[in-house]
Amino acid sequence: MTDNSHAPSPVSADVMAEETDFGFRSVRKEEKKNLVRSVFDSVAGKYDVMNDIMSLGIHRVWKRIFVTELGPQPGLRLLDLAGGTGDITFGWLKGGGGPAIMTDINSSMLSVGRDRAINQGLVSDLSFCVVDAEAIPLRDMSVDRVSIAFGLRNCTDKLAVIREARRVLRPGGRFMCLEFSKVQVAALAPIYDAWSFNVLPAMGGMVAKDRDSYQYLAESIRMFPDQETLASMFREAGLSHVRYQSLSGGIAAIHSGWRI
Ligand SMILES: C[S@@+](CC[C@H](N)C(=O)[O-])C[C@H]1O[C@@H](n2cnc3c(N)ncnc32)[C@H](O)[C@@H]1O
């Protein structure tokens, strides 16, 4: 079993202003986007099957809860950030939500999503756009819901993403984030560690032929802010009525905040 006791803390990485975390490595801020891009370029074709294998299908349950909480309604417009292959956008549209803009910084992921949308007959009320979530090319107050699922962890400036989400929301609009979080059930931690640092990279090597990207995945989860820290970042970005819900003992969490 891998010894994770040498993992740097999120705080120690953030203190170095020019540097940021890429998993357990410290890299220059300008470098991180390219590193993240090459991870998702590499895994795009196997992304969906790997999600099912790695989470034993549980990511589908988390996403269903997330979309239900987003509250799809015909009159509401959704911006899905880091939308990847489309699970959240498609859940929104199938749930009766209004027009959706599915975005991602990575065109390989987005084109897998576009093919899936066509296969599922989800083409009306849906647009695709390559977008960096840290600099959203939309007018202020132009959407009703902003979602990001398993994407914030991969962004360099997480506070900038939350601020941008708030900026493009109409007053009364809601930003929601689904992300891996801090396990809160002590008995679960060693099993989860063994799964993350031993099983995941090995399966990534076998199925996606890319062990390193799945090692990054496991490391990036440990570097992500815990539930309370992320909630305080939501408040710092100006969102109101901030709350969160832990899922599966804290393996994942849904955070929500409103633009008043
Ligand atoms: C783990 S996938 C999540 C995809 C999808 N939301 C889901 O839940 O299955 C993370 C996605 O974040 C995207 N991403 C990383 N950095 C980003 C950024 N700065 N802006 C937008 N998307 C980004 C990646 O390209 C990747 O598609």
The ligand as an SDF file (V2000), in Angstrom:
LIG
                    3D

 27 29  0  0  0  0  0  0  0  0999 V2000
  -13.3340   14.8450  -14.0300 C   0  0  0  0  0  0  0  0  0  0  0  0
  -13.9020   15.7130  -15.4490 S   0  0  0  0  0  0  0  0  0  0  0  0
  -15.5930   16.0510  -15.0490 C   0  0  0  0  0  0  0  0  0  0  0  0
  -16.5050   15.9800  -16.2420 C   0  0  0  0  0  0  0  0  0  0  0  0
  -18.0010   16.0170  -15.9490 C   0  0  0  0  0  0  0  0  0  0  0  0
  -18.4100   17.2750  -15.3290 N   0  0  0  0  0  0  0  0  0  0  0  0
  -18.4370   14.8710  -15.0890 C   0  0  0  0  0  0  0  0  0  0  0  0
  -18.8940   15.1140  -13.9670 O   0  0  0  0  0  0  0  0  0  0  0  0
  -18.3220   13.7330  -15.5340 O   0  0  0  0  0  0  0  0  0  0  0  0
  -13.1140   17.2600  -15.1830 C   0  0  0  0  0  0  0  0  0  0  0  0
  -13.2190   18.1940  -16.3700 C   0  0  0  0  0  0  0  0  0  0  0  0
  -12.7210   19.4750  -15.9790 O   0  0  0  0  0  0  0  0  0  0  0  0
  -12.2020   20.0760  -17.1490 C   0  0  0  0  0  0  0  0  0  0  0  0
  -11.4070   21.2470  -16.7770 N   0  0  0  0  0  0  0  0  0  0  0  0
  -10.2100   21.2680  -16.1590 C   0  0  0  0  0  0  0  0  0  0  0  0
   -9.8030   22.5280  -15.9790 N   0  0  0  0  0  0  0  0  0  0  0  0
  -10.7820   23.3380  -16.4650 C   0  0  0  0  0  0  0  0  0  0  0  0
  -10.9500   24.7460  -16.5650 C   0  0  0  0  0  0  0  0  0  0  0  0
  -10.0320   25.5990  -16.1030 N   0  0  0  0  0  0  0  0  0  0  0  0
  -12.0900   25.2060  -17.1300 N   0  0  0  0  0  0  0  0  0  0  0  0
  -13.0140   24.3710  -17.6070 C   0  0  0  0  0  0  0  0  0  0  0  0
  -12.9050   23.0230  -17.5650 N   0  0  0  0  0  0  0  0  0  0  0  0
  -11.7990   22.5080  -16.9890 C   0  0  0  0  0  0  0  0  0  0  0  0
  -11.4410   18.9440  -17.8000 C   0  0  0  0  0  0  0  0  0  0  0  0
  -11.1290   19.2010  -19.1330 O   0  0  0  0  0  0  0  0  0  0  0  0
  -12.4140   17.7800  -17.5880 C   0  0  0  0  0  0  0  0  0  0  0  0
  -13.2550   17.6000  -18.6990 O   0  0  0  0  0  0  0  0  0  0  0  0
  1  2  1  0
  2  3  1  0
  2 10  1  0
  3  4  1  0
  4  5  1  0
  5  6  1  0
  5  7  1  0
  7  8  2  0
  7  9  1  0
 10 11  1  0
 11 12  1  0
 11 26  1  0
 12 13  1  0
 13 14  1  0
 13 24  1  0
 14 15  1  0
 14 23  1  0
 15 16  2  0
 16 17  1  0
 17 18  1  0
 17 23  2  0
 18 19  1  0
 18 20  2  0
 20 21  1  0
 21 22  2  0
 22 23  1  0
 24 25  1  0
 24 26  1  0
 26 27  1  0
M  CHG  2   2   1   9  -1
M  END
$$$$
